[in-house]
Amino acid sequence: MRTDSRLSRMLHVLLHMAREDDPITSEQLATMLGTNAAVVRRTMAGLRKAGYVQSEKGHKGGWQIACDLDAVTLLDIHHAVGGPRIFAIGTDRQNPDCAVERVVNDAIADALQQAEKLLIERLGAVTLADLAGEFDAIVDQRSKNTPH
């Protein structure tokens, strides 16, 4: 089953943008993500609408970060890119009068509700600044381990 990677891909893009002074073109982002520029523009449109990025057309144009990294969570980005339901697991409703089906569906629905609540809480607790800080720590550690 294919998974939806829009969230991770756009987080990747946003962290690169946060480290760049110059705009990044849709073509550059497409190359980075292994897709085409039209897909990038379509996905970035949700981020622009939410105010997380801005774009300029023309020569020297492109995409730039437009938000405070401390104020934007992973959940915010998930919503902005039109992320799918958190879980795709469903229940069978062929025979609502069947007690077995009802018990099974209730158990699955309860487990999914609890898991989704936890994941949403976690996504809402992590900011872009948190990710940027982790990235910076990795880069710093690598540079310390690299002989000059």
GUFIGU-859587 format. One line per field, with one value per atom (N, C-alpha, C): atom name; residue in one letter; x, y, z. Coordinates in Angstrom, 1 decimal, always signed. Example, Ala and Ser with C-alpha at 12.3 -4.5 7.8 and 13.67 -1.06 7.14 Angstrom:
# residues 2
atom = N, CA, C, N, CA, C $
res = A, A, A, S, S, S $
xx = +13.2, +12.3, +13.2, +12.8, +13.7, +12.9 $
yy = -5.7, -4.5, -3.3, -2.2, -1.1, +0.0 $
zz = +7.8, +7.8, +7.8, +7.1, +7.1, +7.9 $
# end
This chain:
# residues 148
atom = N, CA, C, N, CA, C, N, CA, C, N, CA, C, N, CA, C, N, CA, C, N, CA, C, N, CA, C, N, CA, C, N, CA, C, N, CA, C, N, CA, C, N, CA, C, N, CA, C, N, CA, C, N, CA, C, N, CA, C, N, CA, C, N, CA, C, N, CA, C, N, CA, C, N, CA, C, N, CA, C, N, CA, C, N, CA, C, N, CA, C, N, CA, C, N, CA, C, N, CA, C, N, CA, C, N, CA, C, N, CA, C, N, CA, C, N, CA, C, N, CA, C, N, CA, C, N, CA, C, N, CA, C, N, CA, C, N, CA, C, N, CA, C, N, CA, C, N, CA, C, N, CA, C, N, CA, C, N, CA, C, N, CA, C, N, CA, C, N, CA, C, N, CA, C, N, CA, C, N, CA, C, N, CA, C, N, CA, C, N, CA, C, N, CA, C, N, CA, C, N, CA, C, N, CA, C, N, CA, C, N, CA, C, N, CA, C, N, CA, C, N, CA, C, N, CA, C, N, CA, C, N, CA, C, N, CA, C, N, CA, C, N, CA, C, N, CA, C, N, CA, C, N, CA, C, N, CA, C, N, CA, C, N, CA, C, N, CA, C, N, CA, C, N, CA, C, N, CA, C, N, CA, C, N, CA, C, N, CA, C, N, CA, C, N, CA, C, N, CA, C, N, CA, C, N, CA, C, N, CA, C, N, CA, C, N, CA, C, N, CA, C, N, CA, C, N, CA, C, N, CA, C, N, CA, C, N, CA, C, N, CA, C, N, CA, C, N, CA, C, N, CA, C, N, CA, C, N, CA, C, N, CA, C, N, CA, C, N, CA, C, N, CA, C, N, CA, C, N, CA, C, N, CA, C, N, CA, C, N, CA, C, N, CA, C, N, CA, C, N, CA, C, N, CA, C, N, CA, C, N, CA, C, N, CA, C, N, CA, C, N, CA, C, N, CA, C, N, CA, C, N, CA, C, N, CA, C, N, CA, C, N, CA, C, N, CA, C, N, CA, C, N, CA, C, N, CA, C, N, CA, C, N, CA, C, N, CA, C, N, CA, C, N, CA, C, N, CA, C, N, CA, C, N, CA, C, N, CA, C, N, CA, C, N, CA, C, N, CA, C, N, CA, C, N, CA, C, N, CA, C, N, CA, C, N, CA, C $
res = M, M, M, R, R, R, T, T, T, D, D, D, S, S, S, R, R, R, L, L, L, S, S, S, R, R, R, M, M, M, L, L, L, H, H, H, V, V, V, L, L, L, L, L, L, H, H, H, M, M, M, A, A, A, R, R, R, E, E, E, D, D, D, D, D, D, P, P, P, I, I, I, T, T, T, S, S, S, E, E, E, Q, Q, Q, L, L, L, A, A, A, T, T, T, M, M, M, L, L, L, G, G, G, T, T, T, N, N, N, A, A, A, A, A, A, V, V, V, V, V, V, R, R, R, R, R, R, T, T, T, M, M, M, A, A, A, G, G, G, L, L, L, R, R, R, K, K, K, A, A, A, G, G, G, Y, Y, Y, V, V, V, Q, Q, Q, S, S, S, E, E, E, K, K, K, G, G, G, H, H, H, K, K, K, G, G, G, G, G, G, W, W, W, Q, Q, Q, I, I, I, A, A, A, C, C, C, D, D, D, L, L, L, D, D, D, A, A, A, V, V, V, T, T, T, L, L, L, L, L, L, D, D, D, I, I, I, H, H, H, H, H, H, A, A, A, V, V, V, G, G, G, G, G, G, P, P, P, R, R, R, I, I, I, F, F, F, A, A, A, I, I, I, G, G, G, T, T, T, D, D, D, R, R, R, Q, Q, Q, N, N, N, P, P, P, D, D, D, C, C, C, A, A, A, V, V, V, E, E, E, R, R, R, V, V, V, V, V, V, N, N, N, D, D, D, A, A, A, I, I, I, A, A, A, D, D, D, A, A, A, L, L, L, Q, Q, Q, Q, Q, Q, A, A, A, E, E, E, K, K, K, L, L, L, L, L, L, I, I, I, E, E, E, R, R, R, L, L, L, G, G, G, A, A, A, V, V, V, T, T, T, L, L, L, A, A, A, D, D, D, L, L, L, A, A, A, G, G, G, E, E, E, F, F, F, D, D, D, A, A, A, I, I, I, V, V, V, D, D, D, Q, Q, Q, R, R, R, S, S, S, K, K, K, N, N, N, T, T, T, P, P, P, H, H, H $
xx = +0.8, +0.0, +0.9, +0.6, +1.3, +1.0, +2.0, +1.7, +1.8, +1.2, +1.2, +2.4, +3.3, +4.5, +4.6, +3.4, +3.4, +3.9, +3.6, +4.0, +5.5, +6.1, +7.6, +8.3, +7.8, +8.4, +8.4, +7.2, +7.1, +7.9, +8.0, +8.8, +10.3, +10.7, +12.0, +12.3, +11.4, +11.5, +11.5, +10.7, +10.6, +11.9, +12.5, +13.8, +14.9, +14.9, +15.9, +15.7, +14.4, +14.1, +14.5, +14.3, +14.7, +16.2, +17.0, +18.4, +18.9, +18.0, +18.4, +18.0, +18.9, +18.5, +17.8, +18.2, +17.6, +16.4, +15.5, +14.3, +14.8, +14.0, +14.2, +13.1, +13.5, +12.5, +11.8, +10.6, +9.8, +10.6, +11.4, +12.2, +13.3, +13.9, +14.9, +14.3, +13.1, +12.4, +12.0, +11.6, +11.2, +12.4, +13.5, +14.7, +15.1, +15.0, +15.3, +14.3, +13.1, +12.0, +11.8, +12.5, +12.3, +10.9, +10.4, +9.1, +9.1, +7.9, +8.0, +7.5, +7.8, +7.5, +6.0, +5.2, +3.8, +3.2, +3.8, +3.4, +3.8, +5.0, +5.6, +4.7, +4.4, +3.5, +2.2, +1.6, +0.3, +0.3, +1.3, +1.5, +1.8, +2.7, +3.2, +2.0, +1.0, -0.1, -0.8, -0.9, -1.6, -0.7, +0.6, +1.5, +1.5, +1.4, +1.3, +0.0, -1.1, -2.4, -2.5, -1.8, -1.7, -0.7, +0.1, +1.0, +2.4, +2.7, +3.9, +5.1, +4.7, +5.7, +5.1, +6.0, +5.6, +6.3, +5.8, +6.4, +6.5, +7.5, +7.7, +7.9, +7.2, +7.4, +8.6, +9.1, +10.1, +11.5, +12.4, +13.8, +14.1, +14.9, +15.3, +14.1, +13.0, +11.8, +12.0, +10.9, +10.9, +10.2, +10.4, +9.7, +10.6, +10.0, +10.8, +9.9, +10.5, +9.8, +9.2, +8.0, +7.4, +6.8, +7.2, +6.6, +7.7, +7.3, +8.1, +8.2, +9.4, +9.5, +9.0, +9.1, +8.6, +7.1, +6.4, +4.9, +4.2, +4.9, +4.3, +4.6, +3.6, +3.8, +3.7, +4.1, +3.9, +2.5, +1.6, +0.2, -0.3, +0.2, -0.2, +0.2, +1.4, +1.8, +1.0, +0.7, -0.2, -1.5, -2.1, -3.4, -3.2, -2.1, -1.9, -1.7, -1.1, -0.8, -2.0, -3.0, -4.2, -4.0, -3.2, -2.9, -4.1, -3.9, -5.0, -5.4, -6.5, -6.8, -5.5, -5.4, -4.2, -4.1, -5.2, -5.2, -6.2, -5.9, -6.7, -7.5, -7.3, -8.0, -9.4, -10.3, -11.7, -12.4, -13.7, -14.5, -15.5, -15.9, -16.9, -18.3, -19.2, -20.6, -21.6, -21.4, -22.3, -23.5, -23.4, -24.5, -24.6, -25.2, -25.2, -25.9, -26.8, -27.5, -26.7, -25.5, -24.7, -23.9, -24.1, -23.4, -21.9, -21.4, -20.0, -19.4, -20.1, -19.6, -19.6, -20.6, -20.7, -19.5, -19.2, -18.1, -16.8, -16.6, -15.3, -15.1, -16.2, -16.1, -15.9, -16.5, -16.4, -14.9, -14.4, -13.0, -12.0, -12.2, -11.3, -11.4, -12.7, -12.9, -12.3, -12.4, -11.9, -10.3, -9.7, -8.3, -7.8, -8.5, -8.1, -8.2, -9.3, -9.6, -8.5, -8.1, -7.0, -5.7, -5.4, -4.1, -4.0, -5.1, -5.2, -5.0, -5.7, -5.6, -4.1, -3.5, -2.1, -1.2, -1.3, -0.5, -0.8, -2.0, -2.3, -1.7, -1.8, -1.1, +0.4, +1.0, +2.5, +2.8, +2.1, +2.4, +2.1, +1.2, +0.9, +1.9, +2.7, +3.7, +5.1, +5.3, +6.6, +6.6, +7.5, +7.5, +8.6, +8.5, +9.5, +10.9, +10.8, +12.0, +12.7, +11.8, +12.4, +13.1, +12.5, +13.2, +14.5, +14.4, +15.6, +16.7, +16.4, +17.4, +18.0, +17.2, +17.7, +18.7, +18.3, +19.1, +20.4, +20.4, +21.6, +22.5, +22.0, +22.8, +23.5, +22.8, +23.4, +24.5, +24.3, +25.3, +26.5, +26.3, +27.4, +28.2, +27.5, +28.2, +29.0, +28.5, +29.2, +30.5, +30.3, +31.5, +32.6, +32.2, +33.2, +33.9, +33.2, +33.8, +34.6, +34.5, +35.2, +36.6, +37.7, +39.0, +39.2, +40.0, +40.3, +41.6 $
yy = -1.2, +0.0, +1.2, +2.2, +3.4, +4.3, +5.0, +5.9, +7.4, +8.3, +9.7, +10.3, +10.8, +11.4, +12.9, +13.5, +15.0, +15.7, +15.2, +15.9, +15.8, +14.7, +14.6, +15.3, +15.3, +16.0, +17.5, +18.0, +19.5, +19.9, +19.1, +19.5, +19.5, +18.6, +18.6, +19.9, +20.3, +21.5, +22.7, +22.8, +24.0, +24.2, +23.1, +23.2, +23.7, +23.2, +23.7, +25.2, +25.6, +27.0, +27.9, +27.4, +28.1, +28.4, +27.6, +27.8, +28.6, +29.0, +29.7, +31.1, +32.0, +33.4, +33.7, +33.0, +33.2, +32.3, +32.8, +31.9, +30.6, +29.6, +28.3, +28.1, +27.8, +27.7, +26.3, +26.3, +25.0, +23.9, +24.3, +23.3, +22.7, +23.6, +23.1, +22.2, +22.6, +21.7, +20.4, +20.5, +19.2, +18.3, +18.8, +18.0, +17.4, +18.2, +17.7, +16.6, +16.7, +15.7, +14.6, +14.7, +13.6, +13.6, +14.8, +14.9, +16.0, +16.5, +17.6, +18.9, +20.0, +21.3, +21.6, +21.0, +21.2, +20.6, +19.5, +18.8, +19.7, +20.2, +21.1, +22.3, +23.0, +24.2, +23.9, +22.8, +22.4, +22.2, +21.5, +21.2, +22.4, +23.3, +24.5, +25.5, +25.4, +26.3, +26.3, +25.2, +25.1, +25.8, +25.6, +26.3, +27.8, +28.2, +29.7, +30.2, +29.5, +30.0, +30.1, +29.2, +29.3, +30.3, +30.9, +31.9, +31.4, +30.2, +29.6, +29.8, +30.0, +30.3, +31.5, +32.1, +33.1, +32.8, +33.2, +33.0, +34.2, +34.3, +35.4, +34.8, +35.4, +34.9, +35.6, +35.1, +35.7, +35.4, +36.2, +36.0, +36.3, +35.5, +35.6, +35.3, +34.8, +34.4, +33.0, +32.6, +31.3, +31.3, +30.3, +30.1, +30.5, +31.1, +31.4, +31.2, +30.9, +30.7, +32.0, +32.0, +33.3, +33.2, +32.3, +32.1, +32.0, +32.2, +32.0, +30.5, +29.9, +28.5, +28.0, +28.9, +28.6, +28.5, +29.1, +29.2, +28.2, +27.4, +26.4, +25.0, +24.2, +22.8, +21.9, +20.6, +19.6, +19.4, +19.5, +19.4, +20.5, +21.7, +22.8, +22.5, +22.0, +21.7, +20.5, +19.5, +18.4, +19.0, +19.9, +20.5, +21.3, +22.1, +23.0, +22.3, +21.1, +20.4, +19.4, +19.5, +18.7, +17.2, +17.0, +15.7, +14.8, +13.5, +12.5, +12.3, +11.5, +11.0, +10.3, +10.4, +9.9, +8.4, +7.6, +6.2, +5.8, +4.9, +4.4, +3.1, +2.6, +1.4, +1.7, +0.9, +1.0, -0.2, -0.1, -1.2, -1.6, -2.9, -3.4, -3.2, -2.7, -2.4, -3.1, -4.4, -5.1, -5.5, -5.8, -6.3, -5.6, -4.4, -3.7, -4.4, -5.3, -6.1, -7.2, -7.5, -8.6, -8.1, -8.8, -8.4, -8.5, -9.5, -9.7, -8.5, -8.2, -7.0, -5.7, -5.6, -4.3, -4.3, -5.4, -5.5, -5.3, -5.9, -5.7, -4.3, -3.7, -2.3, -1.3, -1.6, -0.7, -0.8, -2.0, -2.1, -1.4, -1.6, -1.0, +0.5, +1.0, +2.4, +3.1, +2.4, +3.0, +3.0, +2.0, +1.9, +3.0, +3.2, +4.2, +5.6, +5.8, +7.1, +7.5, +6.5, +6.8, +7.0, +6.2, +6.4, +7.7, +8.1, +9.3, +10.5, +10.4, +11.5, +11.7, +10.6, +10.7, +11.3, +10.8, +11.3, +12.7, +13.2, +14.6, +15.4, +15.0, +15.7, +15.8, +14.7, +14.8, +15.7, +15.6, +16.5, +17.9, +18.2, +19.5, +20.1, +19.2, +19.6, +19.9, +19.5, +19.7, +20.8, +21.8, +22.9, +22.8, +23.6, +23.6, +24.0, +24.9, +25.3, +24.1, +23.2, +22.0, +21.1, +20.9, +20.2, +20.8, +22.2, +22.9, +22.8, +22.8, +22.6, +21.3, +20.2, +18.9, +18.8, +19.4, +19.4, +20.1, +21.2, +22.0, +21.1, +20.4, +19.6, +18.5, +17.9, +16.8, +17.4, +18.6, +19.2, +19.6, +20.1, +20.5, +19.3, +18.2, +17.0, +16.4, +16.4, +15.9, +16.7, +18.1, +18.9, +18.7, +18.4, +18.1, +16.8, +15.8, +14.5, +14.5, +15.5, +15.6, +16.2, +15.4, +16.0, +17.1, +18.1, +19.2, +19.2 $
zz = +0.0, +0.0, +0.0, -0.9, -0.9, +0.2, +0.7, +1.8, +1.3, +2.0, +1.6, +2.3, +1.5, +2.1, +2.0, +1.7, +1.6, +2.8, +4.0, +5.2, +5.3, +5.2, +5.4, +4.3, +3.1, +1.9, +2.1, +2.6, +2.8, +4.0, +5.0, +6.1, +5.7, +4.8, +4.3, +3.5, +2.7, +1.9, +2.8, +3.8, +4.7, +5.4, +5.9, +6.6, +5.7, +4.5, +3.5, +3.3, +3.1, +2.9, +4.0, +5.2, +6.4, +6.5, +5.8, +5.8, +4.6, +3.7, +2.5, +2.6, +2.1, +2.0, +0.7, -0.3, -1.6, -1.9, -2.7, -3.1, -3.7, -3.6, -4.2, -5.2, -6.5, -7.5, -7.4, -8.0, -8.1, -8.7, -9.7, -10.4, -9.5, -8.7, -7.7, -6.7, -6.2, -5.2, -5.8, -7.1, -7.8, -7.9, -8.2, -8.3, -7.0, -5.9, -4.6, -4.2, -4.6, -4.2, -5.2, -6.3, -7.3, -7.9, -8.2, -8.8, -9.8, -10.3, -11.2, -10.6, -11.3, -10.7, -10.5, -11.4, -11.2, -9.9, -9.5, -8.3, -7.1, -7.2, -6.2, -6.0, -7.1, -7.0, -6.4, -6.8, -6.3, -4.8, -4.3, -2.9, -2.1, -2.7, -2.0, -1.9, -2.8, -2.7, -1.4, -0.8, +0.5, +1.6, +1.5, +2.5, +2.3, +1.0, +0.8, +1.3, +1.1, +1.5, +3.1, +3.7, +5.2, +5.7, +4.8, +5.2, +5.6, +5.4, +5.8, +4.8, +3.5, +2.5, +1.6, +0.9, -0.1, -1.4, -2.5, -3.8, -4.6, -5.4, -6.3, -7.7, -8.7, -10.1, -10.7, -11.8, -12.6, -12.2, -12.9, -12.7, -11.2, -10.6, -9.2, -8.3, -8.8, -8.1, -7.5, -6.8, -6.2, -4.9, -4.1, -2.8, -1.7, -0.6, +0.6, +1.8, +2.9, +4.2, +4.6, +5.1, +5.5, +6.9, +7.7, +9.0, +10.1, +11.3, +12.5, +12.8, +12.7, +12.9, +14.2, +15.2, +16.6, +16.7, +15.7, +15.8, +14.9, +14.2, +13.3, +13.6, +13.8, +14.2, +13.0, +13.3, +12.2, +11.9, +12.9, +12.6, +11.7, +11.9, +11.0, +9.6, +9.4, +8.0, +7.4, +8.3, +7.8, +7.3, +8.0, +7.6, +6.3, +6.2, +5.1, +3.8, +3.9, +2.6, +2.3, +3.0, +2.7, +3.0, +4.1, +4.5, +4.6, +4.4, +4.5, +6.0, +6.1, +7.5, +8.0, +9.3, +9.9, +9.7, +9.8, +9.6, +8.5, +7.7, +6.6, +7.0, +8.2, +8.6, +8.8, +8.3, +8.4, +9.0, +9.1, +9.6, +8.6, +8.7, +7.8, +8.4, +7.6, +8.1, +7.2, +6.9, +6.1, +6.8, +8.1, +8.8, +10.2, +10.3, +11.6, +12.7, +12.4, +13.4, +14.0, +13.4, +14.0, +15.2, +16.3, +17.5, +17.4, +16.7, +16.5, +15.7, +14.7, +13.9, +14.7, +15.5, +16.3, +17.3, +18.0, +19.0, +18.3, +17.2, +16.5, +16.0, +15.4, +15.0, +16.1, +17.2, +18.4, +18.9, +19.0, +19.4, +18.5, +17.2, +16.2, +16.3, +16.3, +16.3, +17.6, +18.7, +19.9, +19.9, +19.4, +19.3, +18.3, +17.2, +16.2, +16.8, +17.5, +18.1, +19.1, +19.9, +20.9, +20.2, +19.2, +18.5, +17.7, +17.1, +16.3, +17.2, +18.4, +19.4, +19.8, +20.1, +20.5, +19.4, +18.2, +17.1, +16.8, +16.9, +16.7, +17.8, +19.0, +20.1, +19.9, +19.4, +19.2, +18.0, +16.9, +15.8, +16.2, +17.0, +17.5, +18.5, +19.0, +20.0, +19.5, +18.2, +17.6, +16.6, +16.8, +15.9, +14.8, +13.8, +12.8, +13.4, +14.4, +15.1, +15.8, +16.4, +17.0, +16.0, +14.8, +13.8, +13.3, +13.1, +12.7, +13.8, +15.0, +16.1, +16.1, +15.8, +15.7, +14.5, +13.4, +12.2, +12.5, +13.1, +13.4, +14.3, +15.3, +16.2, +15.4, +14.5, +13.6, +12.8, +12.2, +11.3, +12.2, +13.4, +14.3, +14.7, +15.0, +15.4, +14.3, +13.1, +11.9, +11.7, +11.8, +11.5, +12.6, +13.8, +14.9, +14.6, +14.0, +13.7, +12.4, +11.6, +10.4, +10.5, +10.2, +10.4, +9.3, +9.8, +8.9, +8.3 $
# end
